[in-house]
Amino acid sequence: QVDLNALRQAMGVMQHHDAVTGTEKEHVAHDYARILTEGIKECEIITSAALNKLIKNQSSEDVDIKFSSCPLANVSSCSFTENTETFTVTVYNPLSRPVNHYVRFPILGEAYRITDDAGVQIETQLVPIASSVLSIPGRKSEATMDLVFRASEIPPLGFKSYYVESVKKEEVTAPKMNE
Amino acid sequence: DDYTGVKLEIDQTTGLIASVTMNNITVSLTQQYLYYEGYIGNNEIFVNRSSGAYIFRPRNNEPIAASNRANYTIHRGNLVTEIHQKFNDWISQVVRMYKEENVIEFDWVVGPLPSEDTFGKEVINRFQTDLSTNATFYTDSNGREILKRVRNFRPTWKLDLEEPVSGNYYPVTSKILMRDTVRNIEVAVLTDRAQGGSSLHDGELELMVHRNCLHDDAFGVGEALNEKAFGAGLVAKGSHYLMVGNISSDGYSLAAAERDLAQRKLLQAWTFFSPAEKQSIEDYK
């Protein structure tokens, strides 16, 4: 039931018709958005299955973990991160060399504690979302702040995951900074 | 004097960027949003076609400043410092400088463009510096190698350009740059998507970020380029990444840093979220 071809076909159709240039009628542009969204949804199932294979021990009989993404994170809107108090963030690096990556997502809580796989607390920052983003027509989110942290040295073609907890402001201690 | 990071100066009177320091090089640089008004033709003959989905045909050769000043707020932090700038009701941006990243990000939000005016608006982001570029700039057209572009010039025929703005526009897949070979300085802007771009005056780079064309250009769509969402014109949001440095010096080239950034942005790390409410931190580890 999982179809990687749905996204391939959507991309093929859109590239053939120069879909982002405006050289199609408006209702056709909306249809492209529809088929592209369906294709991406299909691929989310595949990425989630692939990450489960990478994450589990060979001998482990753990249940599958659901990995979801936030397609509206570009307008600081994500119902999952806004409405979940404890969750993990998994960052996958598609490049063949280690990279550092700043992760950013909208939140509703007043403070957050992020811990890496070694149990070390990670430095975080709350950043106000720009007023121009808050007023984008159609944005459905109560979040006014983004949480930012740095995912360091993500291995090539591999992942790192982080444990995120919403906490009271006084519970957060400033992590020690490296020299 | 020993500052080695990225530094940005803002003119407090206008709220616009005044200079940039990166890789130990300071360049006088202003950045502004402007727009061309789209030409309206009768579409009966080719030279009288309107600016539209297929053709960029500005009414005048000089764009109009969307605003000569910006309201701004600065948000300093341990990981990222942001400057939130608002130019007018339909153009704003966040300028970001992340810790340990040698690049300045311009995260722009443009739209909904006013559509009650007579002419369509074709909005550009222009970076203006004091570099001496000798009418030359470079683009990475078609995702292949960087190509040298010379203003009002074609390498294989004598050019008589009747449309000096659009005739000097080139596709930018991920990068546009200019060089001052005397001062050994390069200024590059990386994009997060394919855009049109040019350098219409020495020391300048411009990229088109959004447009509405209120008249069909009669090339086949049969519709004006004026899409709506949620009852208003579309809002475009994207990023430009500015890099400044030496063209080359001992064992260093800005081009290598640009390639590194382009890889990290175009094949960006993917972020996934999983519920962990029934999971302790030990379970997670």
Contacts between the chains, C-beta under 8 A, distances in Angstrom:
chain1	res1	chain2	res2	distance
A	20	B	193	7.9
A	20	B	194	7.9
A	21	B	53	6.4
A	21	B	54	7.9
A	22	B	53	4.0
A	22	B	213	8.0
A	22	B	221	7.5
A	22	B	225	4.4
A	22	B	227	7.5
A	23	B	53	4.6
A	23	B	54	5.9
A	23	B	219	7.6
A	23	B	220	7.4
A	23	B	221	5.7
A	24	B	221	6.7
A	25	B	221	6.2
A	25	B	222	7.2
A	25	B	223	5.1
A	26	B	223	6.5
A	26	B	227	5.1
A	26	B	228	7.5
A	29	B	227	6.4
A	47	B	270	7.4
A	47	B	272	7.4
A	48	B	272	7.6
A	51	B	272	6.7
A	65	B	274	5.0
A	66	B	274	6.0
A	66	B	275	7.1
A	67	B	272	3.9
A	67	B	273	7.3
A	67	B	274	5.5
A	68	B	272	6.6
A	68	B	273	5.6
A	68	B	274	7.4
A	69	B	270	7.1
A	69	B	271	6.7
A	69	B	272	5.7
A	69	B	273	7.3
A	70	B	271	7.5
A	70	B	273	6.9
A	73	B	271	7.5
A	74	B	237	6.2
A	75	B	237	6.8
A	78	B	273	7.7
A	80	B	273	5.0
A	81	B	273	6.2
A	84	B	273	7.6
A	84	B	275	6.1
A	84	B	277	7.1
A	85	B	277	6.7
A	86	B	275	7.8
A	86	B	276	4.9
A	86	B	277	5.0
A	86	B	279	7.5
A	87	B	273	5.5
A	87	B	274	6.2
A	87	B	275	5.6
A	87	B	276	5.1
A	87	B	277	7.6
A	88	B	273	7.3
A	88	B	274	4.8
A	88	B	276	4.9
A	88	B	279	7.8
A	88	B	284	6.1
A	89	B	271	6.3
A	89	B	272	7.3
A	89	B	273	6.0
A	90	B	271	7.4
A	90	B	272	4.5
A	90	B	273	7.7
A	90	B	274	6.7
A	91	B	269	5.1
A	91	B	270	7.1
A	91	B	271	5.6
A	91	B	272	7.8
A	92	B	269	6.3
A	92	B	270	4.5
A	92	B	272	7.0
A	93	B	269	5.1
A	94	B	267	5.0
A	94	B	268	8.0
A	94	B	269	7.2
A	94	B	270	6.9
A	95	B	263	6.0
A	95	B	264	7.2
A	95	B	267	5.6
A	99	B	264	5.7
A	99	B	269	6.3
A	100	B	100	7.3
A	101	B	264	7.5
A	101	B	268	7.3
A	101	B	269	4.1
A	102	B	79	7.1
A	102	B	80	7.0
A	102	B	98	5.5
A	102	B	101	7.8
A	103	B	271	5.6
A	105	B	271	7.3
A	105	B	273	7.7
A	115	B	281	6.1
A	117	B	284	8.0
A	117	B	285	6.0
A	119	B	281	7.3
A	119	B	285	6.5
A	123	B	78	6.1
A	123	B	79	6.4
A	124	B	79	7.6
A	125	B	77	4.3
A	125	B	78	5.7
A	125	B	79	4.4
A	125	B	80	6.3
A	127	B	75	6.1
A	127	B	77	6.5
A	127	B	80	6.4
A	127	B	82	6.1
A	128	B	75	6.1
A	128	B	84	7.7
A	130	B	84	4.8
A	130	B	92	6.5
A	130	B	94	5.1
A	130	B	107	8.0
A	130	B	109	7.2
A	131	B	84	7.3
A	131	B	86	7.3
A	131	B	92	7.7
A	132	B	84	8.0
A	132	B	86	6.5
A	132	B	92	3.7
A	132	B	109	4.6
A	133	B	109	6.2
A	133	B	237	7.7
A	136	B	109	7.0
A	136	B	235	5.2
A	136	B	237	7.6
A	137	B	112	7.0
A	137	B	229	6.6
A	137	B	230	3.9
A	137	B	231	7.0
A	137	B	232	4.8
A	137	B	235	6.7
A	138	B	229	6.3
A	138	B	230	4.0
A	148	B	77	7.7
A	148	B	79	5.4
A	148	B	80	5.7
A	149	B	79	7.1
A	150	B	79	6.2
A	150	B	98	7.9
A	150	B	99	7.5
A	151	B	269	7.0
A	154	B	269	6.0
A	161	B	284	7.6
A	163	B	276	6.5
A	163	B	281	5.4
A	163	B	284	4.8
A	164	B	276	7.9
A	177	B	78	7.7
